C-alpha cells in the first residue's frame, strides 16, 4: 500500500488556494492543477508499506502540542535549468513543524523506513507542468500579481494517508488520524 504522512488543510484554506489557481489558469498554460481536495502538506512519504500496524503504533506515540503553520507571502516553484516543473505554496520552517517532521522521521526509522536524505522543504503542491516549457522568468511576473491572501493555519492533527495511483491521477484516502496535544 503506497502511503504518506500529511497535514490536511481546512476547507477554508483549500478554497483560498483554489481561488488563486483560478487566477493562475488565465495566465499560466500547460499546467495540470491539483484538485483542491488533494491539497496537503506531506510530512513523510513512506512508499509501499506492508507494516501499517507498526506505522500506526509508532505515530500514536508522538506527543507534540498543536501549532500554527505559516504560509509564505508568495507562491513558489521547483525548476530545472530555468524550466518550471512544479508550482507550490511554500510553508515557513517553524520550529514546531520541523520538530513534528523530525520526530516522524525518527519513529519511522525505528521500524525500517529510512530517513529522508534531502532537507525537509514544507510546501503544498498546486500544479505540475505537463505541456510546453514554462520558464521561471515568465512565472515571476505572474507571482508578483497573485499572492496568497492568508497567513496561518492551526495544526491540530496529522494523518496517515493511502495513495492509489490511477490513470486519472492519485486518489488519496485517510487511513488513520493522529491528534496533537
N, C-alpha and C positions, 0 to 999 in steps of 0.2 A: 504494500500500500504506500503510494507516494504521499509524503506528509511534510508539513512545516508548522512552525510555531509562530503565531502572529498576534498583533493587536488589531482588532477590528474596530473600525471607526463608527461614530454615531451617524444616524441618518442625516442630521443637520450638516455635519462636516462633508459627508458624501455629496449632498445636494449642492453645497457651495463649490466643491471641486467640479462637479458636473456642470454647473453654470459657467465656470471658466472654460471648460472643454468646449462648450457651445461657441464661445468666443474664438477659441483656437481654430475650430473647424472652418471658420470663414476665412482664415488666413494661412493655415498650415495644411498642406496636402500630402497624401501618400502615407498617412499615419493610421494605424489600427488603434482606435481609442479604447481604453479599458472601460468596461461596463461599471457603473457606479456601485453595483452590488459586490464587486470584486476588489474594491479599494481596501487595502490593508497595509500594515507595516510589518514586514517579515522580520522576526527576531532570530530565527534559525531555520534553515532548510535542512530537513532530515533525509530526504531522498526516499528510496524504497525501504520501508521498515517492516519487520515481521514481529517485533517485540513491543507493540504499542502498550501492553500492560506494564512493562518496565518503564517505558517513557512516562506514562501516566503516574506511576508510583513516584518517580523522581520529580516530576513537575509539581505534584501535590506537596512536596517538601519545601517548596520555595515560599519564603515568608518575607515579602517586601511590601512596604507601605504604598498606598495609592499615590500617584503623582501626575503632574501635567506633562504632556509633550508639547513642545513649542515648534510651530511651523516657521520656516524661513519666510522672508517677505518677497521672495522671487522664486519662480519655478526654475528647475534645473534640467540638465540633460547629461547623458553619457554619450561620448563620441569616440570615434577612432579616426585619427588623421584629418580632423576638421569636419567629418561627416557624422551627423547625429544618428544614433541608433535607438535610444530610449529617452522619452521625456518623463520627468518625475517632479514630485514636490519634495524637496529636502526637509528633513526634520533636524532640529538642533540636537547636538550631542550633550544632553543634560546628564548630570551625574546619576540620577535615578534610572534613566533609560539605559545608560551604559552599564550600571550595576545589574539590572534585570538581564540584559544580554549576556553579561559575563557569568552570572550565576547559572543561566540556562546552558551556556557552553560547558561549564564545569560539570553540571549534572549529567549532560548527555555524554560527555567524555567518559564518565564513570561506567556507563553501560555500553561503551564501544562505539559511540557515534563521534567521530573525530571532530576536534575543534576546527573552526574556520581559520584558514591561514591569512586570508585577507582581512584588513581592518574593517570593522563594522561601520557601514555608511547608511544610517537610517534614512529611508525615503519611501514615498508612495509612488509606484509606477502609474502613470496616467496614459501613456501611449507608446507604441513601438512603430518605428518607421518600417513600412513594408514595401513601398514602391517609390522609385525615384531616389534622388540624392538630396537630402535636407542638410544644408550647410549651417554650421554654427553661426556664421555672420548673418544668415537670413533669419535665424531664430532669435538672435539677440534683440533685434528691433521689436519683434512681437512681444518678447518677455518684458520689455520696458513698458509696454502698453497694458499688458494683462498681468495683474499681480494678485496673489491670494489676499482675500479680504477677511481673514480670520487669523488668530494668533496662537490659540492653545486648545488642548483637548484633555479632559480628565481621564486618566487610565485607571480603571477600577478592576480590570481583569485582562487576561490573555487567553488565547485559545490554541488547542492542538487541532490542526486542520488537515483534511484529506484533499488531495488534488487529483482529479480524474481527467486525464487528457483525452479530448475528443477532437474530431475533425472541425468542430465549430469553436474550439478553444477549450481551456480548462474549466472544469466545474469544481467549485470549492464547496466543501461541507464541513461543518464543525463536528469534531469527534468528542471533545471534552473542553469545558470551560474551567478556568482556574481564577478564583477571586484573589485579589490582593488585600492586604490587611487594612 
